[in-house]
Amino acid sequence: MNTLVFGSSGQVATELRRSAPDATFLGRDSADLTDPAACAAAIAAHRPDLVINAAAYTAVDRAEEEEALAHIINADAPGAMARAAAELGVPFVHISTDYVFEGTGTRPWAPSDATAPQNAYGRTKLAGEEAVRAAGGVHAILRTSWVVSAHGANFVKTMLRLGAERDALTIVADQVGGPTPARDIATACLSIGDALRRDPALSGTFHFSGGPDVSWADFARAIFDNAGLSCAVTDIPTADYPTPAARPLNSRLDCTRTETVFGLSRPDWRDGLDDILKALKEAQDA
């Protein structure tokens, strides 16, 4: 399958490189996401069988000051990609986020739930979803959460660094969600794309996050335990850790529809964490 991926060095794109080495990857040097027309032209030029957008503006706090730029990258560019894919009649898989929801309550968010993003990043990602749907082509919008891997910047790597430097940390305990290994997201994107090629009627919005749901504080404890780090964790509320962008307290995602339609069950983040720690150790020992 001739797969075109927007993104090259991000967490999911890196895992896609491993899962689909024959795919074409467009990084910032070959696909400027601030130029939506150029992104569309790249699709027209490559004429792929499947397009995956694994690139985005993800600096959540900085987006509060750069919402216009984030909107171009997270909304205008995916919209242009989706329209170009629709013109070719090929599936478009677009990665989105739980941040499109208001983040309250304790019930997992279903794909059909009303959206109400609480920060600039969430607003731009929601606008991207709307643009993809409006393109009218075969598509899957895959909302995920708390992406982690052995590369890039993410919570696991931050905790490993801080846990090695300090004896104790205070970690937010009232934000709950599903840590999702980037490797599993990459596998899901490829599987969903293949399914859409066979049955375009499967188009829609889907959720995919790791399980079981956990707080940031308990996730940090699991990281330290698995890594053999003696770093004590003290629970704190979000109110004690203010950030420029509001964070959702409830990032739980109901992934039932994804399992029903595509046969993709929620990955166990504990297995993913084991793999990440193993990969980091192997890289350190190399």
C-alpha positions in Angstrom: 0.0 0.0 0.0 1.3 3.4 -1.0 1.0 5.4 2.3 1.7 9.1 2.7 2.4 10.3 6.3 2.5 13.9 7.3 5.0 14.0 10.2 8.4 12.5 10.5 10.0 13.0 13.9 7.0 13.1 16.3 6.1 10.2 18.6 3.5 8.6 16.3 5.3 9.3 13.1 8.5 7.7 14.5 6.5 4.6 15.3 4.9 4.6 11.9 8.3 4.6 10.4 9.0 1.3 12.2 5.6 -0.2 11.4 5.4 1.0 7.7 9.0 1.6 6.6 7.9 1.7 2.9 5.6 4.6 3.5 6.6 8.2 2.5 7.1 10.6 5.4 6.8 14.3 4.9 8.6 16.3 7.7 8.8 20.0 8.1 11.5 20.2 5.4 9.2 18.7 2.8 5.7 19.7 4.0 5.2 23.1 5.6 2.1 22.8 7.8 1.8 26.5 7.8 1.1 26.3 4.1 -2.1 24.3 3.7 -2.0 24.6 -0.1 1.4 23.0 -0.2 0.2 20.1 1.9 -2.7 19.5 -0.5 -0.2 19.7 -3.5 2.0 17.1 -1.9 -0.9 14.7 -1.8 -1.8 15.4 -5.4 1.8 14.8 -6.4 2.4 11.6 -4.5 -1.1 10.1 -5.4 -1.1 7.7 -2.4 -3.5 5.0 -1.5 -3.8 6.2 2.1 -3.0 9.5 3.9 -2.2 9.7 7.6 -1.8 13.0 9.4 0.5 12.4 12.3 1.7 16.1 12.5 0.2 18.8 14.7 0.9 21.9 16.8 1.1 20.3 20.2 2.5 23.1 22.5 -0.6 23.3 24.6 0.4 26.2 26.8 2.1 28.2 24.0 -1.0 27.9 21.9 -2.7 30.3 24.3 -0.5 33.0 22.8 -0.2 31.5 19.3 -3.7 30.4 18.6 -3.7 31.8 15.0 -0.6 29.8 14.1 -2.0 26.7 15.9 -5.2 27.0 13.9 -3.4 27.0 10.6 -1.5 23.9 11.5 -4.2 22.0 13.4 -7.3 23.1 11.3 -6.5 24.7 8.0 -3.8 22.2 7.0 -5.8 19.0 7.9 -8.8 20.5 6.0 -6.6 21.0 2.9 -5.2 17.5 3.3 -8.7 16.0 3.6 -10.0 17.8 0.6 -7.0 16.6 -1.5 -7.5 13.0 -0.3 -11.2 13.2 -1.1 -10.4 14.4 -4.6 -8.3 11.3 -5.1 -10.8 9.1 -3.4 -8.3 7.8 -0.8 -8.8 7.4 2.9 -7.6 10.1 5.3 -6.7 9.2 8.9 -6.4 12.2 11.2 -5.2 12.1 14.8 -7.1 14.3 17.3 -7.4 14.6 21.0 -9.6 14.4 24.1 -9.0 18.1 24.6 -12.0 18.7 22.3 -14.2 17.9 25.3 -14.8 20.1 28.4 -13.0 17.6 30.6 -15.5 17.4 33.5 -17.2 14.5 35.2 -16.0 11.0 35.5 -17.8 9.2 32.6 -15.6 8.3 29.6 -16.3 10.6 26.6 -18.0 8.9 23.7 -17.4 9.9 20.1 -20.9 11.3 19.9 -20.7 13.5 23.0 -20.9 17.2 22.6 -17.6 19.0 22.3 -16.6 22.1 24.4 -12.8 22.6 24.3 -11.4 24.6 27.3 -8.2 25.9 25.7 -6.7 27.2 22.5 -5.2 23.9 21.5 -8.5 22.1 21.9 -10.3 24.7 19.9 -7.9 24.4 17.0 -8.0 20.6 17.1 -11.8 20.7 17.1 -11.7 23.0 14.1 -9.5 20.5 12.4 -12.0 17.7 13.0 -14.7 19.9 11.5 -12.7 20.7 8.4 -11.9 17.0 7.8 -15.6 16.1 8.0 -16.6 19.0 5.8 -14.2 17.7 3.1 -16.7 14.9 2.5 -14.1 12.2 1.8 -13.4 8.8 3.3 -11.9 9.5 6.7 -11.3 8.5 10.3 -10.7 11.0 13.1 -8.9 9.2 15.8 -9.0 10.9 19.2 -6.4 9.8 21.6 -4.8 10.9 24.9 -1.6 11.1 27.0 0.7 9.8 24.2 4.0 8.2 25.5 7.0 6.6 23.9 10.7 6.1 24.1 11.3 9.2 22.0 10.3 12.8 21.9 9.0 14.8 24.8 6.4 13.0 27.0 5.4 12.3 30.6 7.4 9.0 30.9 10.6 10.6 29.9 10.1 13.6 32.0 9.3 11.5 35.1 12.4 9.3 34.5 14.6 12.4 34.4 13.0 14.1 37.4 12.8 10.8 39.3 16.6 10.3 38.9 17.3 13.9 40.1 14.9 14.2 43.1 13.8 12.2 46.1 10.2 13.4 46.0 7.8 15.0 43.5 4.3 16.5 43.8 2.1 15.3 40.9 -1.5 16.2 39.9 -3.9 13.5 41.0 -7.3 14.8 39.9 -6.6 14.5 36.2 -7.5 11.0 35.0 -7.1 9.5 31.6 -5.6 6.7 29.5 -1.8 6.8 28.7 -1.5 5.7 25.1 1.7 4.2 23.7 2.6 5.8 20.3 3.4 2.4 18.9 -0.2 1.3 19.4 -1.6 4.5 17.9 0.6 3.9 14.8 -0.7 0.3 14.5 -4.3 1.6 14.9 -3.8 4.2 12.2 -2.5 1.7 9.7 -5.2 -0.9 10.5 -8.0 1.7 10.3 -6.6 3.0 7.0 -6.6 -0.4 5.5 -10.2 -1.1 6.7 -11.3 2.2 5.2 -9.8 1.3 1.8 -11.9 -1.9 1.9 -15.0 -0.3 3.2 -15.4 3.5 2.9 -18.7 3.3 4.8 -16.7 2.9 8.0 -15.8 6.6 8.0 -16.3 8.5 11.2 -14.9 9.6 14.5 -13.3 7.1 16.9 -11.6 7.0 20.3 -8.4 5.1 21.1 -6.6 5.4 24.4 -4.7 3.1 26.7 -6.2 1.4 29.7 -6.8 1.2 32.6 -7.6 4.8 33.3 -5.2 6.3 35.8 -4.3 9.7 37.4 -1.0 11.4 36.5 0.2 10.8 40.1 -0.5 7.1 39.9 1.0 6.9 36.5 4.2 8.5 37.8 4.3 5.9 40.7 4.1 3.1 38.1 6.9 4.6 36.1 9.1 4.9 39.2 8.3 1.4 40.4 9.1 -0.1 37.0 12.3 1.9 36.6 13.5 1.1 40.1 13.6 4.8 41.1 13.1 5.7 44.8 11.1 8.9 44.2 8.1 9.6 46.5 5.0 11.0 44.9 2.7 13.4 46.8 -0.8 14.0 45.3 -1.8 17.5 44.6 -4.9 19.0 42.9 -4.7 20.8 39.5 -5.4 24.1 41.4 -2.0 23.8 43.0 -0.3 23.4 39.6 -1.5 26.4 37.4 -0.7 26.4 33.7 -1.5 28.9 31.0 -3.9 26.5 29.3 -6.6 24.8 31.3 -6.2 21.0 31.5 -9.2 18.6 31.5 -9.8 16.7 34.7 -11.5 13.9 32.8 -9.6 12.6 29.8 -11.3 9.2 29.9 -12.3 8.0 26.4 -15.0 5.4 25.6 -13.3 3.3 22.9 -16.1 0.8 22.5 -17.0 2.0 18.9 -13.4 1.5 17.8 -13.3 -2.1 19.0 -16.7 -2.8 17.5 -15.9 -1.4 14.1 -12.3 -2.2 13.7 -11.6 -4.9 16.3 -9.0 -2.7 18.0 -9.2 -3.0 21.8 -7.6 -0.6 24.2 -3.9 -1.3 24.6 -2.7 -1.9 28.2 -0.3 1.0 29.0 1.5 -1.1 31.5 2.7 -3.3 28.7 3.6 -0.3 26.7 5.5 1.2 29.7 7.6 -2.0 29.9 8.4 -1.7 26.2 9.3 2.0 26.5 11.6 1.4 29.5 13.3 -1.5 27.7 13.9 0.5 24.6 15.3 3.4 26.6 17.7 1.0 28.4 18.8 -0.6 25.2 19.5 2.9 23.7 21.5 3.9 26.8 23.5 0.7 26.7 24.2 0.9 23.0 
